[in-house]
Amino acid sequence: MHEVKRASVHHWGTSVGMAMVSILAGMGLAVAAPSPASSSVWDQLTAHPASISVFVQNPTVGQREVLKARGLPPSADVNLLWETITGHWRVNGPTFIGAQYHEGIAVLANLKADHQGDLTTDFAIPQGFGGEHLLGLQLASGKMAAVSSVTIIPSVSLASSSVGQGGFFRFTMHGIGYQPYFAQFPVLYDNRITGNVTAVNTDGTAHFSIRAEGVGSNEIVVSNGTMGAPYLNEQQSPFPYMPNFSFPVTVLPGTPADVSSPLPTLSAPQGRYLTASVGSGVVGSAYTLIGHGLKPNHHYRLTWWTTKGSHVSGNGYSAVAVPMGTVVTNKTGAFRLPETVPSDLGGPAHQITLSNQGKVISAISFQIFPKVIAVSPNPAPEGSLVTVTLLGGGWTDYDNIYAVDYDNGFVGFGCAFNSQGNLQIQFRTTGNPGIHFIDLYPSIWKGKQTLPNSYLLPQLTYNADHPGDWLPAFHLVLKVIAPTA
């Protein structure tokens, strides 16, 4: 499901929109066009609309566009309207639904036609999503004097083309679209798929980084990939104006080290009688439970709530209570209890409850973030089996897996639910003896969205555009040595 709620059929009535519908229908995929709504601003045309022409048919964000209108009412004051798009990932509990978008309207300029009803102006393509956008000229009466559209194509920039081994090539991409065909861009490193770039939560702009792997010359390609993989004959598609981007890069000698995303510290949760010193942690980290306002010298029970089950066994999943023991308040009705984050699932926050005689009287939330605890063996002989152990893996559609790159090439994924957050990823070492890289990225396991296919591949824009709960990425260094005799 890839949904855009629109108030008008004008968008889907244009050539790009109709081509999109035809392509998806030809793939056997149902596409629901928006319902017409007579209240839409874009539908309120005058009896004799003017004509609009634009100079740049497929501009990029920030590029100057020239607009010419003919046949306006002489000396009429008009507003230049632009269709805006906002987006967000939609989830329903543990289920990933997909990207959802809503349209709006912005006034780019207040203009005036000349005495013959002609108008020429230029404006910068606004920051935001790429793809097709309506634009038009609105009279003071509220009627639209003219309506047309512009289709924005993406642009990509690279901060530096020379980076030390183990560092990161840092990219910025503008104009990522909201229609399925324009909304996702796989990245290739020396013809190996590294991961996906999206910008649903970030208004069509993406910032992403690619590990500097392989000393010497390399090539990074950003390509369109609606179906989940790069589309290699874009020039023969119904949208031949969509660009692919190629960046020659140089990896310099360096001294790489393990890098992981810095974890946020969530605010201390506040319950009626129960609080915690922090609201999050990783498996094995310390925190303190604090009771207050309770009966003096009284026994209470603490319970940790988790989720157990499986997505694939057919047995489903359910909330499970894990006793934490009994605590006794002091003479002022308070207690302080040092605790350690258990080896359990990450993802949605767990609940900690305080009970009196079997009745829950207070509850707080506590979130576990993933952490990598071991890469073994390291060094590893060429061809040997390596295990990466991660604790605190999640269980929902959108945090159930980590996708794995080896030397910037996608090799597979691991799932954490069946093992209660303990994720042991295994693969064989390849390549010549020396430094190699393992990168673990958040991904999406499955969901309701059909296109674009955003599943299983590493999400390179995880930091700002992952659905549901935020997750870290892990960038690890592996030393491969000569095989043992």
Secondary structure, 3 states (H helix, E strand, C coil): CCEEECCCCHHHHCHHHHHHHHHHHHCCCCCCCCCCCCCCHHHCECCCCCEEEECCCCCCCCCEEEEEEECCCCCCEEEEEEEEEEEEEEEECCEEEEEEEEEEEEEEEEEECCCCCCEEEEEECCCCCEEEEEEEEEECCCCEEEEEEEEECCEEEECCCEEECCCEEEEEEECCECCHHHCCEEEEECCEEEEEECCCCCCCCEEEEEECCCCEEEEEEECCCCCCCCCCCHHHCCCCCCCCEEEEEEEECCCCCCEECCCCCCCCCECCCEEECCCEEECCCEEEEEECCCCCCCEEEEEEEEEEECCCCCCCEEEEEEEEEEEECCCCCCEEEEEECCCCCCCCCEEEEEEECCEEEEEEEEEEECEEEEEECCCEECCCEEEEEEECCCCCCCCCEEEEEECCEEEEEEECCCCCCCEEEEEECCCCCEEEEEEEEECCCCCCCCCCCCCCCCECCHHHHCCCCCCCCEEEEEEEECCCC
